[in-house]
Amino acid sequence: MAGRIEDYALIGDMQTAALVCRDGTVDWLCLPRFDSHAIFAGLLGTEEHGFWRIGPAHAADAEPPTAARRGYRGDSLILESEWDTPRGTVRVIDFMPPRDGAPQLIRIVEGVSGRVPMRSALRMRFSYGRIVPWVHKHDGRTVAVAGPDSVWFDTSAETYGRALTTYADFTVAPGDRIAFTISWQASHREPPPLPEPEQSLEATEDFWREWVEHCTYHGPYREAVIRSLITLKALTYAPTGGIVAAPTTSLPEEIGGVRNWDYRYTWLRDAAITLSSLLRTGYREEARAWREWLLRAVAGDPENLQIMYGIAGERELGEAELDWLPGYENSAPVRVGNGAAHQLQLDVYGEVTEALHLAHMTGLARSDYASLLQLKLIRYLEDHWQEPDEGIWEVRGPRRHFVHSKVMAWVAVDRTIKLLESGDADGPLERWRELRDDIHRDVCEKGYDKERNTFTQSYGSKELDASLLLIPQMGFLPPDDKRVIGTIEAIQRELSTPDGFILRYPTQGEDAGVDGLPGDEGAFLACSFWMADDLAMIGRVDEARKLFEKLLSLRNDLGLLAEEWDPRLQRQVGNFPQAFSHVPLIDTALRLTASGAYGG
């Protein structure tokens, strides 16, 4: 059985990523890309669906021992796990070197004290656990082949096969270092080069140390900010600059429920806010790469902007269910692909335009095509902003006039007006100023409940929605506007958990609610960070700081966050780690630091 979501560590090479549990098991790895088929899918099933465990040897009928300590080596993505056993202490170093050729996962076992019997158990299952590959020896190396894929296993330890699993039993003493590596290669090509684990470890450590040195944030929350930035970098697909929302699929928003989605794609919304955080912390190269990815992905059809694309800009992300996988803690179905790709979500136009605006304002080299794209998006909005849509939360129920979507349409027009006013583009300035006023008036008249002094989720509804917290952050209304303060307080009353965290919107339990789905979900962590931001903006800085630090306490021992927090089970839920949680963490840290709202 897979561990709790927060029991996992992330390692990756900026093209794919693996999740490593506290007991030394790799339960999730897709090769060669984030969105490729998994060769270890035990996270969504059982050990029969693929895993790789390295840890102290244990009785066959006993649970694998969990590490007594673990952590990343400095500011890097190199995981170090240590076990204390009756016979001594051992360390396992797990990492994926930034790719220069074949993707590799390297695991180095190091003796610390005593003599510790160890075991490596490697069970490769291709196509999300469905296919047992042909495992054989080739020039002294172990290789697993199935269809277009091959995975090469290299180690100096003696190995043997049993029950369709490759084992190595060995003992380590102080100073011993035994390396294990798997490398992916297209099966029709020559074998990948023999790995050089120690040189790769040194190069990986150098890479992360040099990358972190570019961070311009040196405030009181630096540890949390740096770990979040490293996580965002790990979720970036280096060849194209696309950023995945998470490296996993179908980790449930409700344990045992059906709210299970594939997040291994590039959401324009997530990527745009990620770009904002990177720019504000000194990472201009990543921002430039993302802008280039955006221009390629949207090229040819900017008026029909998709809400998400593949990491290389692919448009077709057909959704399917993998019925041979029981799901994480029996949360079914397991889905790959994402049918929401072709939804109409008008807010995306605002997020993309805001990102392009920020890039322009922070001195990123001007792109004529980026300006042209921005103008095309606004011309589309002129004709479509009054339509209902599926909104930021990708509801699978009927389309509505979501207030947040209209606000972000206003943002798109407002930022484009600023582009025209700067003289860097030409367009119908007066006409678009009138459009901006029309959208603003429409929202304030139809999306605001005067009796309750709050904006609502959609025109004519009584429900609230945490996305309304972005109204002051986007500059739609000033923070001291009574309607903004009323909305913040209403969300605190109606969408807050007993712990003070924020739900996205009301769900209806077993009945399908506004999102068209049965079941409930946890508190949405991004929304909770937005609440902390808003509280700081309206002067309630102590309250903002306390909420922020309570949110920081939800991170696992490695500083990682999933999408949501289940207040009933007191555990993380949803895909992991989640860019949409780590980005607002960075933003709130910057805001609180600027306001001086921090303790100590």
N, C-alpha and C positions, 0 to 999 in steps of 0.2 A: 504494500500500500504506500502511495506517495506521502511525503511529509506535508505538514501545514505549509501554506503558501509562504509564510514568513520564515520558514526553515531553509529557504533556498538562497543561494548566492548566485550572482551573475558573473560570468566570464564571457569574453567575446573578442572578436578581431575586427569589428566594424564592417563585417559583411554577414555574420551570423553570430549566434550566441548560444551558450549552454547554461543550464541551471544545475547547480551542485547542492545536494542536500547535506544536512549536518552529519549524516552517517557516511559521507564520502561517495554517495551515489549520484552519478549524472543521470537524471531522469528525463532530460529534454535536450535535444540537439537536432537542428535541421541543417543539412548540408546539400549544396555549398552556400546557400543563401538563407536569409531569414525566412523566406516564404517557400523554401524547398520542402520536400517530404522529410519527416523526422526519421532518423535512424534509432534514436532513443525516444520512445513515446510512453514510457512507464508512468510519466506524470499524469496521463489521461487514461490510464488503464492499470495494468499489473506488470510485474517483471517479465511476463511473457511478451510484452510489447516493446522490449528493449531497454537496457540499462547498462551502466558501467560503474561498478563499485570497487573502490580501493580503500581498505581499512584493516584494522587488526583482525586476525583470524578469530572466528567464533564458532560455537557449536551450531550444527545444521538446524537444530530446532530452536535456536535463540535469535532474538532480534539483533541486527547489527549494532554495535556500540556507536554512540554519537560522540563527536569530538568534544573535548572538554573546553577547548578554546578555538576560535577562528577569527580571522580578520584579513583585511586587505593589506598588502605590504605597502605602507606609506600611502601616498596619493596615486594609487595605481589600480589596475583591474587584475592583479595577481593575488589569488586567494591562498591563504595559508591556514591549514586546519591541523590541530594537535590533539592526539589522544594520549591520556595517561592510562596505562594498563598495569596489572600486577608485575609484569616483566620489564616495564620501562616505558619511555615516552617516544612517540614517533610523530613526524610531521609530514603532511602531504601538501605539495605546492601545485596548484592548478592554474593554468593560464592558456590563452590562445594568442600566439604572437600576431601582431599586425601583419596582414597577409602580403607576401611577396612570392606568389606561386600557389602551391597546394594549401588549402586550409588545414590547420593542424590544431588538435587539442593535446596538450602536453601535461603529464602528471609525473612529478618527481617525488619519490618517497625518500625521506631523509631520517636516519636514525639520530635520536637526540640523547637517549640514555638507555642502559640495559640492552637486552636482546629481545626484540619484539617480532613474533611470528605475524606475517602479513598475508593477505590474499587479494589478488585482482580477479574479478569476475566480469567478463565482457560478453554481453549478449546483444549482438547487432540484429536489428529487425528493420528492414527497409519498408518504405511506403507506410509510415505511421503504424508500424508493428504488424503489418499484414503479411509481409514477405520474409521468409527465412532465406538468407543469401547462401550461396555456395562458398564455404570457407575452406581454403586450402593453402598449401605452402608454395611460395614462388621465390626461388633463389634465397631460401632461408628466412623469408619474410612471410607473415600471415596476411592473407588478403581475403576479403569478403566481396563477392560479386553478385549483382542481380540487375539485369537489364542494363541501363545506361550508367549505373553507379558502381564504383568500387571504393572500398575503405581498406587502407593498409595499416596494419598493427605492428609496431616495432618496439622491442624491448630486449635488454640483455638478460632478463630473467627467463628461466625455462618455463615453457607453456605446455598445456595439454588441453584436449577437448573432451567434454563430457556433457551429455544432455543438451547438445546444440549450444554450448557455452564454452568460451575460451578462458581457462584459468591459469593463474600463476601463483604458486605458493613459495614464499621466500621469507627470510629473516633479516632484519636490519639491526646493526649495532651502531654506536656513536660514530658519526662521520660518514657512514655509508650513504650513498645516493644512487638510487636505481630509478631510471626513467622509463616511462611508458608513453607512447605517442600513437594517435590515430591520425591518418591523413586521407583526405578525400581526393579522388581523381576520377575523371570520366573513364568508364571501363574500356573504351576503345583506345585509350592513349597509353603511352609508356608509363611504367611505375613512377610515382613521385620520388624525388631524391630522398636519400636517407636523412632522417631528422638530426638536428644538432641541438639537443635540448638545453644544454648549459649556455651556449651562445645565444639561443633564442630567448632564454630567460633574461639574460643581461640586456639584450636589445629591447625587449618588451618593457623592462623597468625604465630604461633610458627614454623610450618613447613617451611613456606616461609622465615621467618627471618633467621632461621638456614641454609637454603639452600643458600641464598644470601651471607652469611658470608664466603663461600668458594671461592668467586670470587677474583681472584688475580689482576684484573685490577683496578687501582686507578687513571686513567688519567682524562683529562678535559672533556671527553665525557662519564663519568661514568653513568650518568642518562640514556642516550640512550642505552648504552651497557647493563646495568642491565635489563632494560625493555625488550630488545631483548633476553637476556638470559632467562628471566622468560618465555617469549613467546615460545622459543624453548623447554624449559622444559615442558611447558603445551602441546606441540605438541608431546611429547614422550609417547608412550604406555608403561606404567610402567611394566606390567607383562612380556614383552618380550624385551624391549629396542628399538623396532622399532620406527621410527620417521615419522609422517605423513607430507606431504608437506604443507597441510592446513587442517583445520577441516571442510571445506565446499565443495560442488560440484556445478558446473554450474554457479558460479558468473562470468559474461561475461567479456571477454577481450575487447569487443566492445559493448556498450549499444545497445540493439536491434539486436545484431548479433548472429552468430552461433558458435563462438569460446568459447564453454562452456564445461568444462571438470571436471571430478571427481578427486579431489586431496587428497582424504582421504586414501591414500596408501603410502607406503614407497618406494620412488625413491632412488635407490642406489646413484645417483649423489647428490641429496639434502642431504641425510643422511650422505654421506661421507664428504661433506663440513661442515655440522653441527658438525660432530665429530671433525673436525679441529678446529673450533671456540671454542668448549667446552674444548678441550685439552689446547688451548692457554690461556684460562681464568681460569684454575684450576679445571675443572670438569672431573676428571679421571674416576670416577665411571660410569658416563653416557657414556663415551667413551668405557669403558670396556663392558658395557651392550650392546652397539651397535655392537661391534665387535662380541660378542657372538651371537647376533641376525643374523648378516651376515653369520657366519659360519653355523648356523642351516638352514637359508633360502637357501643357495647355496648348502648345503650338498647333495650329490648323483648325482649332474649333473652340476659341476662347469663350464664345457666347454660351456654349453648352458645358460650362465648367462642372466637372465631377467633384464630389466632396472628398473622394480619395482616389488614389492611383496605386499601381504597383511601384516597387522601389526603383524601378528603371523607367517609370512613367507609363506602365501598361494600363490600359483602360478596362479590359475585361477581367473581372474578379469573381466569376460565377461561384455561387454558394452551393455547397454540397454537405451531406452528413455522412460521417464515418461510423456506420452502424456496428462495426466490429470492436469499437472502443467503448467501454462502459462509461467513460467520463470521469473527471476528477471527483472523487468521493461520490460516485454514481450520479453526477450532474450531467444529464444527457439532454439533448444530443450534443455530440462533438461536431463542430462545424469547421470547414475550411472554405476559403473564399468569403466574400461578404456581399450579400444582396443589396445592402444599402448604398452601394457605390453609385447607383443611378438615381438616388433620391434627389428631390429638389430641396436644397437647404440654402435659403437666401443669405443667411448669416455668413456663409463662407466668403462671399464677395467682400464683405467688410473686413474679415480677418486677413485675407490676402492683400487687400488694399492698404490696411494698416501696417502690415509687414513691409510692403514695398515703400510706404511712406517713411517708416522708421529707418529702413536701410538708406533711403535718400537723405534723411535728416542727420544721420550719423556719419555721413561722408563716404559711404560705399560708392565706388566708382559708378558714375551714371551709366544707365543702360537705356538707349533709345527704345529698344524693344519692350523693356519693362514699362516705360511710360506709355507706349502704344497699347500694351496689354491693359493697363489701368484704364485708359480711355474706352477701350472696347467693353470692359466689364461694366462701366457706368452706363454706356449706351444700352446695354442689355437690361440693366436695372431700371432704367427709365420706363421701359415697357412692361416690366414684370414685378416690380416691388410690391404692387398691390395684390399679388396672388397669394393664396395660402400655400404653406409648404410643410415639410416634415420636421423642420426645426433642428436646433443644435443637438438634441438627444436622439435623433434618427427614429422617431416614433414609427411604429408599423401599424398604427391606427389611421384614422382619417386625417387628411391635411387640415391645418388650422392657420389662422393669422397669428402666429406666435409673435409676441411683443419683442422678444430678443432678436428675432430675424429682422423686424422692421428697424430696430435700433441700429443693428449692424449695417443695414442698407443705408441708413443715415450716415454712419461712419464712413462707408465707402465713398459716398458723395462728398462728404466734408473733407476727407483727405485728398480727394482728387481736386477739389477747389483750391486747396492749399498748394498742390502741385502747379496748377495754372497760375495762381497768384505769385509763385516764385519765378515765373517766366521760363520754366523748363519744359513746358508743353503748351500747346494751344488747344482751345476748346470753347464751347459756348458757355462762358463764365456766368453770365446773368441768368441764363436758363437753368443752369445747375444750382445756382443759389436759390432760385425759386423752388426747384425740386427738393433741395435740402429743407427748406422751410415747410413745404407740403408734407414731407415724411414726418418731421418733428411734430407738426400740428396734429397729424393723423394719430400718431402714437399717444400723444397727451390727451386726445379726446376719446379714443376708443379703447386704449389699453390701460386706463387709469380708473380705479374705483374710488370715487370721491368720498363715499360713506366710510370706507375703511382706511382711506388715505394710503393706498398702496397700488402700485402697478400690478397687473395680473399676468398669468401665463400666456393667455391669448385674448383676443378681442371678445368681449362678452362673457368671459369665464369668471368664476370665483376663485379657481385654484391659483396658487402661487407657484413660482418657479425660481430656483436659485440663480439661473442665468440673469435675472433682473439685477443681481448684485453688480453686474458689469456696467450698469447705466452711468454711474459717476466715474468709473475707471476709464470709460471710453470718451468722456467729456460730453455726453448727451445732455446731462444736467449737472450743475455744480453740486458738490457734496453737501453743502448747507441748505439745499432746496428741501422744503418740508416734505415734498413727495418722495425724495430719495431717502430721507431719514425714516419716513413712515414705512417705506418698502423694506428697509433693513430691519426695522423692528417687527414688522409683520412676519418676515421670514424667520426671524429668531423665535417668534411665538409658535408658528405653524409648521415649520420644516426642520426644527431642531430636535436632535435626539437628547435623551437625559444627560449624556456626556457633553452636550453643547456642540456636537458636530452637525453638519447640514446635509439634509436629503436633497436630491435634485428636484423632486416634485412629488405629490402624493401618488402612491400606488394603491391598487385595489385588492391586494391579497389574491384570492383564487379567481376573482373576476378580472377581466381585461379592463384596464384603465385607459388613460389618454394615450399610452404608448402601444396599446393593442396587445399587450402580453399579460398573462397571469403571473402571480407571484409577487414577491417584494424584492427589495435590494438593500444594500447597506448605505451608510452615509458616504456621499461622494466627496472624496478628499479635496479635489480641486475647488469645489464649492465652499468647503470649509476654509480653505486658504483665502478665497475671495471674500468671505465674511470678515476674516481678520484684516484684510486690506481695507474694506469699507469702514470698519470700526476705527481704524487709524485715521482714515480720511475725514471722518466726522468728529475727530477729537477724542475719541474714547480709546486712547493709546494703551493704557494699562490693560484694559480688557482685550485689546487686539494682541498684545504681547502674550498674555496668558493663554489665549486660544492658540496662538502660533506655537508656543512651546509645548502645549498639550498635543498638538498635531505632530510635532517633532518626536514626541515620546512614542508615537505609533509606529515609527520606522522600526524595521528589524535591527538586529545587532550589527548589521553591516550598513545601515543607513538607507535601506531600500523600502519603497512603498509600492503597493499594488494600486488598483483603481479606487477601491472602496474599503470601508471599515464596517464590519458587522457588529453593531452595538450589543446585540443579544449574545452572540457567541464570543465576543471580544477577540476577534481575529481579522486578519486582512482577507479580502475577497476580490475577485476580478483578475484580469490579466496583469502580469508581473514581470519585471518592474514596469511601471506605467509612466510614460513621458508626461501625460496630462496631470499627473500628481507632482512630479519633480519640478516642472516649469513654474507653477504658481508658488511652490516652496521658495524657489530662488527669488521670484518677484516680491513676495511678501518680506523676505529677509532684507532685500534692498530697501523696501519702503520703510520698514521699521528702523533700519539702521539710519536712514536719512532723517527720520523723525526723532532719533534718540530714544526710541521706545524699547529699551532692552534693559535687562537686569545685570548688575555687576559690571 
